Amino acid sequence: MYIKPLQCLKLEVLVADRMETLSRLNIVFGEQLRSARKTAHLTQEELAFRAGLDRTYISLLERGIKSPTLTTFFQLCQVLDQKPDIFIACIYAQLTQ
């Protein structure tokens, strides 16, 4: 019977914690994006077109499945007339509740 060394188990826990944090961040980002899009009275298709992205990508972002690059984040903020620092502050506030 093989038993994993303690270091391997600790590493697996750290990786799992990090993945859970990243997943939560993606979900909160997606919620914030959806809220900003709806406030701007845009459909996913309209937002995607104006930002030069695919509608399915917007859907993936809003559902927390994908995370945007920094360039994409700034494009979305520009289209949504959102200041990036305020957008991030709202995400941070939700994460730290």
C-alpha positions in Angstrom: 0.0 0.0 0.0 1.4 3.4 -1.0 0.9 6.4 1.3 1.6 9.8 -0.1 4.3 11.8 1.7 3.0 14.7 3.8 4.6 17.3 1.6 2.5 16.0 -1.4 -0.7 16.2 0.6 0.1 19.8 1.8 0.8 20.8 -1.8 -2.5 19.3 -3.0 -4.3 21.3 -0.3 -2.6 24.5 -1.4 -3.4 23.9 -5.0 -7.0 23.1 -4.2 -7.3 26.3 -2.0 -5.8 28.4 -4.8 -8.2 26.9 -7.4 -11.2 27.6 -5.2 -10.1 31.2 -4.7 -9.6 31.6 -8.5 -13.0 30.0 -9.2 -14.7 32.4 -6.6 -12.9 35.4 -8.2 -14.1 34.4 -11.7 -17.7 33.9 -10.4 -17.7 37.3 -8.7 -16.2 39.0 -11.8 -18.9 37.4 -13.9 -21.6 38.7 -11.6 -20.2 42.2 -11.7 -19.9 42.1 -15.4 -23.5 40.9 -15.9 -24.7 43.6 -13.5 -22.7 46.3 -15.4 -24.0 45.1 -18.7 -27.6 45.1 -17.6 -27.2 48.6 -16.1 -25.9 49.7 -19.5 -29.0 48.1 -21.1 -26.8 45.9 -23.4 -27.3 42.3 -24.4 -24.4 39.9 -24.4 -24.3 40.2 -28.2 -24.2 44.0 -28.1 -21.5 44.1 -25.5 -19.5 41.5 -27.4 -19.8 43.4 -30.7 -18.8 46.7 -29.2 -15.8 45.2 -27.4 -14.7 43.2 -30.4 -15.4 39.8 -28.7 -17.6 36.8 -29.3 -20.9 36.6 -27.6 -20.2 33.1 -26.3 -17.0 34.5 -24.6 -19.1 37.1 -22.7 -21.4 34.3 -21.6 -18.4 32.3 -20.3 -17.1 35.3 -18.5 -20.5 36.0 -16.9 -20.8 32.4 -15.7 -17.3 32.4 -14.2 -16.0 29.8 -16.5 -13.3 32.0 -18.1 -11.3 34.9 -16.9 -10.4 37.9 -19.1 -7.0 39.1 -20.0 -6.1 42.6 -18.8 -6.6 44.0 -22.3 -10.1 42.4 -22.5 -10.9 43.7 -19.0 -10.1 47.3 -20.1 -12.1 46.9 -23.3 -15.1 45.8 -21.4 -14.8 48.6 -18.9 -14.6 51.1 -21.7 -17.7 49.8 -23.5 -19.6 49.6 -20.2 -18.4 53.1 -19.2 -17.0 51.8 -16.0 -13.8 52.9 -14.3 -11.6 49.8 -14.0 -10.5 50.7 -10.4 -14.2 51.0 -9.3 -15.1 47.8 -11.1 -12.3 46.0 -9.2 -13.2 47.6 -5.9 -16.7 46.2 -6.3 -15.3 42.8 -6.9 -13.0 43.1 -3.9 -15.9 44.2 -1.7 -17.9 41.1 -2.7 -14.9 38.8 -2.1 -14.2 40.1 1.3 -17.8 40.1 2.7 
